[in-house]
Amino acid sequence: MRPTDYAAGAVPVDGYGPGFFRAGGQVIHGAVLVDGASAQAWGGLDDLGTLAALAGRIDVLFLGMGAAIARPPADLVAALEGLGIMVEAMASPTAARTYNVTLSEGRRVACALLPL
């Protein structure tokens, strides 16, 4: 195995545990949004504005629904897809790993993760 290579300044998800995520050299408690250049607390599924601000900067949002996969709110998905952001919902650990892999490929991605 070899370490994953990321572009200079790229911010991967470094780890997670019950109620927190580690990304960009910081620990964030609760939901988190990581967009390739930064990591920040996120207001959860009701915080459409923060996700909508990614329009034009990302192509795909990996939406981590917590410990298990769940269906995201249809209105959230429709609003983001209307802005040109494809949404892929999965469990948060899977979303974090998928985000890291596609980030290492240089793709325009972000992940919004609900805590475990």
N, C-alpha and C positions, 0 to 999 in steps of 0.2 A: 504494500500500500504506500501511497505517497500523499503528502498533504495537498489539499485543494488550493489551487491558485485563483486568486481574485484580482480584478483590476485594482490599481492604486486607488485608495479611498473607499472601496466598496465595503459595505457593512453587512456581514452575514449574521445569522442567528448562531450564537456561540453555545447556548445551552438553555435549559428550561427545567422547571420543577413545579411543585404544587404552588400555584398562585403567582409565579414570576417567570420572567424571561431574561436572558443575558444576551445583549447585542451591542455592538459599538462601544465596548468597554464599560458598559453600565448595566446595572440590574434595574429592571422596570417591573414593578408589582402591578398585577392586573393585566388588562388587555394591552397589546402593543402593536404598533405599526412600524414595519421596517421596510424602507423603500429603496435600498441599495446605497443611498448616500447618508441616511440617518435612521435613528431609532427613536421613537417617542411613545409616550403613553397614548392610548387610543380610547375613546369613549364607548366602544362596543358597537353593537349592531344598530343602535339609534344614531350613531355619529356619521351620517352620510357625508356631511360637509368636508370632513378631513379626508375621506376617501375620494370624493369628487375632485379635490384639489390636485390629485395625482393625474388627472386627465391630460393627455398629451405627453406625459413623462414616462408612463408605463403602458404596456400592452396587456399584461396579465396580472391579476391579483389572486394570490393563493389565500383563501379565507379559511382560517383554522377555527373550527366550531367548538373547541374544547377537547375533552378527553376522547370523545367519540364523534364520528361523522354525524351530521344532522343537516337537514335541509335549511338553507338560509332563507330569510324573508324574500319573497318573490319581488316585492317592490324595490328592495335594495339592489337585487341583481339586475332588474330591468333598468333602474336609474343608472347604474354603472355601465351596463352594456350600451345604453343610449349615449354615454360619453366616450364610447370606444374602448372601454376596459372590460376584457373578458374575465369572468369570475369562475374560479375553480374551488368548490367547497370540499373540505376534507377535515379529518381530525387535526388538531393543532400540531402534534408532533410530526405528522406526515407533511403538513403544509410547510413547516419550518425546514424540513429536510429537502423537500421539492424546491422550495425557494432557493436554498443554498446551492443546489446543483445547477439550477437554471441561471442563477446569478454568476456562477463560475464560468458559464458559457458566454457571458457578456450580454445576456438578454435583458430587456427592459421589464423588470418584474418587481413586485412588492408582496409582502405578506402582512395580513392583519390577523392577529392571533388572539383568541379568547383563552383565558387561563385554564389550566387543568384543574 
